[in-house]
Amino acid sequence: MDERPVSPALKIAAGLMFLFLLAPLLVVLPISFSGDDFMAFPPSSWSVKWYGAIFANSVMMNAFWISLALAFVVTVLSLGIGLPAAYALVRLKPPGAEALANLFSAPLLLPTIVLGLALLLVFAPMGLIGSFQGLVAAHLIVTLPYAVRVLSTALANLPLTVEEAAGMLGARPLTVFFRVTLPMMRSGLVSTTALCFLVSFDEVVLSLFMTGPRLQTLPVAMYNHVDQQADPMAAAISVLLVVLTLAVVLVVDRTAGLTRTFVK
């Protein structure tokens, strides 16, 4: 297929868009190396003390480990629930499959603050506010739509003839699923894992409604820290989170390829 050359105007527009998206990082990065005791741009002196202050801050480190464990559990559950749901919607095609798919995507249509308030009203009588279980349930409501959508797309793009051929050769349905379907879905599984992990790890609005004084995720701890004192520690944490996101993207690119994973 012939590829049309990209016009210079479109290249300039794309470059300006990338610059606009990266503009906050161009400000946050220098502030994270500030030697001042308050946020100022440009900094009057330079230091890496705020990166060291992160690891010396027990509140931030505890919040980081909570966020990491939360994202891991939510990602595993999203895959465990989303994969069978996607398979049922795409391969089994039950009556009302399209309505069910839209129902799975419904939480993404609500403003996050409205969803957070609704969860607060529902979870408070159950005693789930300020608990790890409540956080997992809240984050699952946000990550499951992504998991079902991405896995459904990955399944729909697979050649059904390969699975039918394996069945005709005597393979049982479970054998076909684990030996044929799952390996061909690798890019979809990798993208779902990365997406669910990052969405859960960075979620702040729902976490603000669900956390308590004894249980804070890293975004909530950052929000509370900035609310109380405006030092460059928050900028240093933000830079580390950007590095973590880039690391996840790099892993996805090395294992499955960004084009095959997110463009299909």
C-alpha positions as CSV (number, residue, x, y, z in Angstrom):
1,M,0.0,0.0,0.0
2,D,1.3,3.4,-1.0
3,E,2.0,5.8,1.8
4,R,1.3,9.5,1.1
5,P,4.0,11.9,2.2
6,V,3.2,13.9,5.3
7,S,2.9,17.6,4.6
8,P,5.3,20.0,6.4
9,A,2.3,21.8,8.0
10,L,1.1,18.6,9.6
11,K,4.5,17.9,10.9
12,I,4.7,21.4,12.4
13,A,1.2,20.9,14.0
14,A,2.2,17.5,15.4
15,G,5.4,19.0,16.8
16,L,3.5,21.9,18.5
17,M,1.1,19.4,19.9
18,F,3.9,17.3,21.4
19,L,5.5,20.5,22.8
20,F,2.2,21.5,24.4
21,L,1.8,18.0,26.0
22,L,5.4,18.1,27.3
23,A,5.3,21.7,28.5
24,P,4.4,20.8,32.1
25,L,7.3,18.4,32.3
26,L,9.7,21.1,31.1
27,V,8.7,23.1,34.2
28,V,8.4,20.3,36.7
29,L,11.8,18.8,35.8
30,P,13.9,21.8,36.7
31,I,11.9,22.4,39.9
32,S,12.6,18.9,41.0
33,F,16.3,19.7,41.1
34,S,15.7,22.9,43.0
35,G,17.8,23.7,46.1
36,D,15.1,26.1,47.4
37,D,12.7,25.2,50.2
38,F,9.7,26.3,48.1
39,M,8.5,25.9,44.6
40,A,10.0,28.6,42.3
41,F,10.7,28.7,38.6
42,P,13.4,29.0,37.7
43,P,15.1,27.8,40.8
44,S,17.6,30.0,42.5
45,S,19.9,27.1,43.2
46,W,20.3,23.4,42.2
47,S,20.3,20.3,44.3
48,V,19.1,16.6,44.4
49,K,18.1,16.8,48.0
50,W,14.4,16.5,47.3
51,Y,14.9,13.1,45.6
52,G,16.6,12.0,48.8
53,A,13.8,13.5,50.9
54,I,11.3,11.2,49.1
55,F,13.0,8.1,50.4
56,A,13.4,9.6,53.9
57,N,9.7,10.4,54.0
58,S,7.9,7.5,55.6
59,V,4.4,8.7,54.5
60,M,5.4,8.9,50.9
61,M,7.2,5.5,50.9
62,N,4.3,3.8,52.6
63,A,1.9,5.4,50.1
64,F,4.1,4.2,47.3
65,W,4.0,0.6,48.4
66,I,0.3,0.8,48.9
67,S,-0.2,2.1,45.4
68,L,2.1,-0.6,44.0
69,A,0.3,-3.4,45.8
70,L,-3.1,-1.9,44.8
71,A,-2.2,-1.6,41.1
72,F,-0.8,-5.1,41.1
73,V,-4.0,-6.6,42.7
74,V,-6.3,-4.5,40.5
75,T,-4.4,-5.5,37.3
76,V,-4.6,-9.2,38.2
77,L,-8.3,-9.0,38.9
78,S,-9.0,-6.9,35.8
79,L,-7.3,-9.6,33.7
80,G,-9.0,-12.4,35.5
81,I,-12.4,-10.9,35.1
82,G,-12.0,-9.1,31.8
83,L,-10.6,-12.0,29.8
84,P,-13.5,-14.4,30.4
85,A,-15.9,-11.5,29.9
86,A,-14.3,-10.5,26.6
87,Y,-14.2,-14.1,25.4
88,A,-17.9,-14.6,26.2
89,L,-18.8,-11.4,24.3
90,V,-16.7,-12.0,21.2
91,R,-16.7,-15.8,20.8
92,L,-19.9,-17.0,22.5
93,K,-21.9,-13.9,21.5
94,P,-24.8,-14.3,24.0
95,P,-28.1,-12.5,23.4
96,G,-27.6,-8.8,24.1
97,A,-23.8,-8.9,23.8
98,E,-23.7,-5.4,22.5
99,A,-25.7,-4.1,25.4
100,L,-23.4,-6.0,27.8
101,A,-20.4,-4.4,26.2
102,N,-21.9,-1.0,26.5
103,L,-22.7,-1.7,30.2
104,F,-19.1,-2.6,30.9
105,S,-18.1,0.7,29.4
106,A,-20.7,2.8,31.3
107,P,-18.4,3.8,34.2
108,L,-16.1,5.6,31.8
109,L,-19.0,7.9,30.7
110,L,-19.5,9.3,34.2
111,P,-17.4,12.1,35.5
112,T,-14.9,10.6,38.0
113,I,-16.0,12.9,40.8
114,V,-19.6,11.8,40.4
115,L,-18.5,8.2,40.4
116,G,-16.4,8.8,43.5
117,L,-19.3,10.4,45.3
118,A,-21.6,7.5,44.4
119,L,-19.1,4.9,45.6
120,L,-18.7,6.9,48.8
121,L,-22.5,6.7,49.5
122,V,-22.6,3.0,48.6
123,F,-19.4,1.8,50.4
124,A,-19.7,3.9,53.6
125,P,-22.5,1.8,55.1
126,M,-20.5,-1.3,54.2
127,G,-17.5,-0.1,56.1
128,L,-15.3,-0.1,53.0
129,I,-14.1,3.5,53.2
130,G,-10.5,3.7,54.2
131,S,-9.9,0.0,53.5
132,F,-7.7,-1.8,51.0
133,Q,-10.7,-3.9,49.8
134,G,-12.7,-0.7,49.1
135,L,-9.9,0.8,47.1
136,V,-9.6,-2.4,45.0
137,A,-13.3,-2.4,44.3
138,A,-13.3,1.3,43.3
139,H,-10.3,1.0,41.0
140,L,-11.8,-2.2,39.4
141,I,-14.8,-0.2,38.3
142,V,-12.5,2.1,36.3
143,T,-10.0,-0.5,35.0
144,L,-12.5,-3.2,34.0
145,P,-14.0,-1.3,31.1
146,Y,-10.5,-0.8,29.6
147,A,-9.6,-4.5,30.1
148,V,-12.8,-5.7,28.5
149,R,-12.6,-3.3,25.6
150,V,-8.9,-4.0,24.8
151,L,-9.2,-7.7,25.2
152,S,-12.4,-7.8,23.1
153,T,-10.6,-6.0,20.3
154,A,-7.7,-8.3,20.5
155,L,-10.0,-11.4,20.3
156,A,-12.0,-9.9,17.4
157,N,-8.8,-9.5,15.4
158,L,-7.7,-13.1,15.8
159,P,-8.3,-15.5,13.0
160,L,-11.0,-17.8,14.1
161,T,-9.9,-20.5,11.6
162,V,-6.8,-21.3,13.6
163,E,-8.9,-22.1,16.7
164,E,-11.4,-24.1,14.6
165,A,-8.5,-26.1,13.1
166,A,-7.1,-26.9,16.5
167,G,-10.6,-28.1,17.5
168,M,-10.9,-30.3,14.4
169,L,-7.6,-31.9,15.2
170,G,-9.0,-33.1,18.6
171,A,-7.9,-30.3,21.0
172,R,-10.4,-29.7,23.8
173,P,-11.8,-26.1,24.2
174,L,-9.6,-25.4,27.2
175,T,-6.5,-26.6,25.4
176,V,-7.4,-24.5,22.4
177,F,-7.8,-21.5,24.6
178,F,-4.5,-21.9,26.5
179,R,-2.4,-23.2,23.7
180,V,-3.8,-21.3,20.7
181,T,-5.9,-18.3,21.7
182,L,-3.8,-16.9,24.6
183,P,-0.5,-16.9,22.8
184,M,-2.0,-15.1,19.8
185,M,-3.5,-12.5,22.3
186,R,-0.1,-11.6,23.7
187,S,-0.1,-8.0,22.5
188,G,-3.6,-7.5,23.9
189,L,-2.7,-9.0,27.2
190,V,0.4,-6.9,27.5
191,S,-1.4,-3.7,26.6
192,T,-4.2,-4.5,29.1
193,T,-1.8,-5.2,31.8
194,A,0.1,-1.9,31.3
195,L,-3.0,0.1,30.9
196,C,-4.8,-1.2,34.0
197,F,-1.6,-0.9,36.1
198,L,-1.0,2.7,35.1
199,V,-4.7,3.7,35.5
200,S,-4.9,2.2,38.9
201,F,-1.5,3.6,40.1
202,D,-2.3,7.1,38.9
203,E,-5.9,7.3,40.0
204,V,-6.4,10.2,42.4
205,V,-10.1,11.3,42.4
206,L,-11.7,8.0,43.4
207,S,-8.8,7.4,45.8
208,L,-9.6,10.7,47.5
209,F,-13.1,9.5,48.3
210,M,-12.0,6.0,49.4
211,T,-8.9,6.6,51.4
212,G,-8.6,7.5,55.1
213,P,-5.9,8.8,57.4
214,R,-4.4,5.4,57.8
215,L,-4.5,4.4,54.2
216,Q,-3.3,6.7,51.5
217,T,-2.2,6.0,47.9
218,L,0.8,7.9,46.4
219,P,-1.3,10.4,44.4
220,V,-3.4,11.2,47.5
221,A,-0.3,11.6,49.7
222,M,1.1,14.0,47.0
223,Y,-2.2,15.9,47.0
224,N,-2.2,16.2,50.8
225,H,1.5,17.2,50.9
226,V,1.1,20.0,48.3
227,D,-2.0,21.2,50.2
228,Q,0.1,21.5,53.4
229,Q,3.5,22.7,52.1
230,A,4.6,23.8,48.6
231,D,8.1,22.4,48.5
232,P,9.7,20.8,45.4
233,M,9.2,17.2,46.7
234,A,6.0,16.8,44.8
235,A,7.9,17.8,41.6
236,A,10.6,15.2,42.3
237,I,7.9,12.5,42.8
238,S,6.2,13.6,39.6
239,V,9.4,13.2,37.6
240,L,9.9,9.7,39.1
241,L,6.3,8.8,38.1
242,V,7.0,9.9,34.5
243,V,10.1,7.7,34.5
244,L,8.0,4.8,35.8
245,T,5.5,5.4,33.0
246,L,8.2,5.5,30.4
247,A,9.7,2.3,31.8
248,V,6.3,0.5,31.5
249,V,6.0,1.8,27.9
250,L,9.5,0.6,27.1
251,V,8.7,-2.9,28.5
252,V,5.5,-3.0,26.3
253,D,7.6,-2.0,23.3
254,R,10.2,-4.6,24.0
255,T,7.8,-7.4,24.6
256,A,4.9,-6.8,22.2
257,G,5.7,-3.7,20.2
258,L,3.9,-0.4,20.6
259,T,2.4,-0.4,17.1
260,R,0.9,-3.9,17.4
261,T,-0.2,-3.3,21.0
262,F,-2.0,0.1,20.9
263,V,-2.6,0.8,17.2
264,K,-4.5,-2.3,16.2
